[in-house]
Amino acid sequence: MNLNETKKNLKYEIKKELKKSKLEVLTNENDFLVKNLKKAG
């Protein structure tokens, strides 16, 4: 495998990981908000 292909693969993998981590952060924030709403309600 040449260097350019390796770079493309790395970029793709990094983007995939970023998407996943953003989703996890959003999910955690939503859980937190829902818990607070339940306490208030």
MDAnalysis code that builds the backbone (N, CA, C; Angstrom):
import MDAnalysis as mda
import numpy as np

u = mda.Universe.empty(123, n_residues=41, atom_resindex=np.repeat(np.arange(41), 3), trajectory=True)
u.add_TopologyAttr("name", ["N", "CA", "C"] * 41)
u.add_TopologyAttr("resid", np.arange(1, 42))
u.add_TopologyAttr("resname", ["MET", "ASN", "LEU", "ASN", "GLU", "THR", "LYS", "LYS", "ASN", "LEU", "LYS", "TYR", "GLU", "ILE", "LYS", "LYS", "GLU", "LEU", "LYS", "LYS", "SER", "LYS", "LEU", "GLU", "VAL", "LEU", "THR", "ASN", "GLU", "ASN", "ASP", "PHE", "LEU", "VAL", "LYS", "ASN", "LEU", "LYS", "LYS", "ALA", "GLY"])
u.atoms.positions = np.array([
    [0.857, -1.191, 0.000],
    [0.000, 0.000, 0.000],
    [0.895, 1.245, 0.000],
    [0.577, 2.190, -0.862],
    [1.433, 3.379, -0.896],
    [0.998, 4.412, 0.146],
    [1.793, 5.446, 0.288],
    [1.585, 6.431, 1.340],
    [0.266, 7.185, 1.182],
    [-0.080, 7.535, -0.062],
    [-1.320, 8.284, -0.288],
    [-2.548, 7.496, 0.141],
    [-2.563, 6.224, -0.166],
    [-3.690, 5.381, 0.240],
    [-3.790, 5.310, 1.756],
    [-2.650, 5.220, 2.401],
    [-2.624, 5.169, 3.860],
    [-3.212, 6.445, 4.441],
    [-2.820, 7.580, 3.879],
    [-3.331, 8.866, 4.363],
    [-4.846, 8.938, 4.202],
    [-5.351, 8.522, 3.049],
    [-6.802, 8.548, 2.817],
    [-7.519, 7.695, 3.850],
    [-6.989, 6.518, 4.088],
    [-7.595, 5.617, 5.065],
    [-7.613, 6.242, 6.456],
    [-6.512, 6.871, 6.818],
    [-6.424, 7.498, 8.132],
    [-7.459, 8.610, 8.272],
    [-7.568, 9.443, 7.244],
    [-8.546, 10.538, 7.294],
    [-9.945, 9.983, 7.469],
    [-10.259, 8.931, 6.728],
    [-11.574, 8.319, 6.820],
    [-11.828, 7.785, 8.226],
    [-10.842, 7.094, 8.768],
    [-10.978, 6.523, 10.116],
    [-11.173, 7.623, 11.153],
    [-10.409, 8.703, 11.017],
    [-10.507, 9.801, 11.975],
    [-11.896, 10.434, 11.898],
    [-12.392, 10.660, 10.693],
    [-13.730, 11.235, 10.527],
    [-14.779, 10.342, 11.166],
    [-14.633, 9.033, 10.957],
    [-15.584, 8.077, 11.518],
    [-15.586, 8.165, 13.040],
    [-14.396, 8.212, 13.630],
    [-14.277, 8.285, 15.088],
    [-14.869, 9.589, 15.617],
    [-14.623, 10.684, 14.900],
    [-15.149, 11.986, 15.324],
    [-16.663, 11.965, 15.340],
    [-17.260, 11.420, 14.286],
    [-18.725, 11.337, 14.226],
    [-19.256, 10.567, 15.418],
    [-18.602, 9.449, 15.707],
    [-19.059, 8.599, 16.802],
    [-18.963, 9.348, 18.135],
    [-17.834, 10.036, 18.349],
    [-17.659, 10.713, 19.633],
    [-18.629, 11.884, 19.775],
    [-18.910, 12.582, 18.674],
    [-19.884, 13.678, 18.735],
    [-21.252, 13.135, 19.134],
    [-21.617, 11.999, 18.556],
    [-22.907, 11.381, 18.884],
    [-22.969, 11.010, 20.354],
    [-21.898, 10.452, 20.880],
    [-21.884, 10.055, 22.289],
    [-22.036, 11.264, 23.195],
    [-21.375, 12.363, 22.848],
    [-21.472, 13.578, 23.655],
    [-22.901, 14.090, 23.641],
    [-23.514, 14.113, 22.463],
    [-24.902, 14.569, 22.358],
    [-25.824, 13.694, 23.187],
    [-25.629, 12.397, 23.121],
    [-26.468, 11.469, 23.872],
    [-26.333, 11.728, 25.367],
    [-25.098, 11.931, 25.825],
    [-24.885, 12.209, 27.246],
    [-25.571, 13.499, 27.655],
    [-25.484, 14.521, 26.823],
    [-26.134, 15.796, 27.136],
    [-27.639, 15.617, 27.203],
    [-28.194, 14.876, 26.270],
    [-29.642, 14.641, 26.260],
    [-30.078, 13.900, 27.515],
    [-29.325, 12.891, 27.905],
    [-29.653, 12.142, 29.120],
    [-29.673, 13.077, 30.326],
    [-28.679, 13.951, 30.394],
    [-28.572, 14.893, 31.497],
    [-29.796, 15.818, 31.529],
    [-30.165, 16.335, 30.350],
    [-31.316, 17.242, 30.270],
    [-32.603, 16.532, 30.670],
    [-32.778, 15.320, 30.199],
    [-33.987, 14.561, 30.518],
    [-34.074, 14.316, 32.022],
    [-32.967, 13.956, 32.647],
    [-32.966, 13.726, 34.097],
    [-33.379, 14.992, 34.844],
    [-32.820, 16.139, 34.413],
    [-33.156, 17.403, 35.078],
    [-34.608, 17.762, 34.882],
    [-35.144, 17.500, 33.703],
    [-36.561, 17.784, 33.439],
    [-37.449, 16.928, 34.319],
    [-37.081, 15.678, 34.472],
    [-37.895, 14.769, 35.309],
    [-37.891, 15.256, 36.758],
    [-36.751, 15.710, 37.249],
    [-36.679, 16.232, 38.613],
    [-37.583, 17.438, 38.768],
    [-37.541, 18.332, 37.793],
    [-38.336, 19.564, 37.866],
    [-39.828, 19.263, 37.752],
    [-40.165, 18.304, 36.909],
    [-41.572, 17.973, 36.668],
    [-42.052, 17.063, 37.722],
])
